[in-house]
Structure formats: C-alpha cells, structure tokens
Amino acid sequence: MTDEATPHERAAWDAVGPDEASVQRMESVVLAAHAVQHRSLAAEWLELLRARPLTNTLLFAAAAAVLLLATPLGALFALVALRS
C-alpha cells in the first residue's frame, strides 16, 4: 500500500489485504524455497535439454536467434548482411 492511497483504498486494503505477519511468513517461505532450489541458469537449461532433447534443442535455437536479433550486436550483424 502506498502513502498516496485514499482513505477508501486504505480501508479496502485493510479489509482484503494480508496483515504484516502474513506478508513476513510468505516472504520467508519464498526465500527458503529459493535458497533450496538455487541452481545456475546453465544447469536449468541442461535439465530441460535432457527432458526432451529434440523439441528443446529447437526451442533453444529459436531463443538464441531471438537474442541475437534483439541485441545491438545482432542488429549490427543484420545491417551488415543487408548491405552486402
């Protein structure tokens, strides 16, 4: 809830929003789950690749193409390709 909230918004938040103890409990659960499941991004991608090799390889290739085309370096490559 922001400080700029109207009295009606504050009353609605107090009626349906979580109390401070609930917010702290949710935050601790999320942080604990994240600490237990903390893995590198490369490990996550490799696990996906092992699950469905063909499909996920195609998805990885598409993602790499999007990243290449969406970055400034990819834009430079595209510009060079268009000019030649």
C-alpha positions as CSV (number, residue, x, y, z in Angstrom):
1,M,0.0,0.0,0.0
2,T,1.5,3.4,-1.0
3,D,1.4,6.5,1.0
4,E,-0.6,8.3,-1.7
5,A,-3.6,6.0,-1.2
6,T,-7.0,7.5,-0.5
7,P,-8.9,6.6,2.7
8,H,-11.2,4.4,0.7
9,E,-8.2,2.5,-0.8
10,R,-6.7,2.1,2.7
11,A,-9.9,0.7,4.1
12,A,-10.2,-1.7,1.2
13,W,-6.6,-2.8,1.6
14,D,-7.1,-3.3,5.3
15,A,-10.2,-5.4,4.6
16,V,-8.8,-7.8,2.0
17,G,-5.0,-7.3,2.1
18,P,-2.7,-9.6,4.1
19,D,-1.6,-8.4,7.5
20,E,2.1,-7.8,8.3
21,A,2.6,-11.3,9.9
22,S,1.2,-13.0,6.7
23,V,3.5,-10.9,4.5
24,Q,6.5,-11.9,6.6
25,R,5.5,-15.5,6.6
26,M,5.0,-15.6,2.8
27,E,8.4,-13.8,2.3
28,S,10.2,-16.3,4.5
29,V,8.6,-19.3,2.7
30,V,9.5,-17.9,-0.8
31,L,13.1,-17.1,0.3
32,A,13.5,-20.5,1.9
33,A,12.2,-22.3,-1.3
34,H,14.5,-20.2,-3.4
35,A,17.5,-21.0,-1.3
36,V,16.8,-24.7,-1.5
37,Q,16.2,-24.7,-5.3
38,H,19.0,-22.2,-6.2
39,R,20.7,-23.5,-9.4
40,S,22.6,-21.8,-12.2
41,L,20.8,-20.9,-15.3
42,A,23.0,-23.3,-17.3
43,A,22.0,-26.2,-15.1
44,E,18.3,-25.4,-15.6
45,W,18.8,-25.3,-19.4
46,L,20.7,-28.6,-19.4
47,E,18.0,-30.2,-17.4
48,L,15.4,-29.0,-19.9
49,L,17.6,-30.4,-22.7
50,R,17.8,-33.8,-21.1
51,A,14.0,-33.9,-20.7
52,R,13.1,-33.5,-24.4
53,P,16.2,-33.3,-26.5
54,L,14.8,-32.6,-29.9
55,T,12.0,-30.2,-29.0
56,N,14.1,-28.3,-26.5
57,T,17.0,-28.1,-28.9
58,L,14.7,-26.4,-31.4
59,L,13.4,-24.1,-28.7
60,F,17.0,-23.2,-27.7
61,A,17.9,-22.4,-31.2
62,A,14.9,-20.2,-31.6
63,A,15.7,-18.4,-28.3
64,A,19.3,-17.9,-29.4
65,A,18.1,-16.4,-32.7
66,V,15.8,-14.0,-30.9
67,L,18.5,-13.0,-28.6
68,L,20.9,-12.4,-31.4
69,L,18.4,-10.4,-33.4
70,A,17.2,-8.4,-30.4
71,T,20.6,-7.2,-29.2
72,P,22.6,-4.3,-30.6
73,L,25.2,-6.8,-31.8
74,G,22.6,-8.8,-33.6
75,A,21.3,-5.6,-35.2
76,L,24.8,-4.8,-36.5
77,F,25.0,-8.3,-38.0
78,A,21.7,-7.8,-39.7
79,L,22.7,-4.4,-41.0
80,V,26.0,-5.9,-42.4
81,A,24.0,-8.7,-44.0
82,L,21.6,-6.3,-45.6
83,R,24.4,-4.1,-47.0
84,S,26.3,-6.9,-48.6
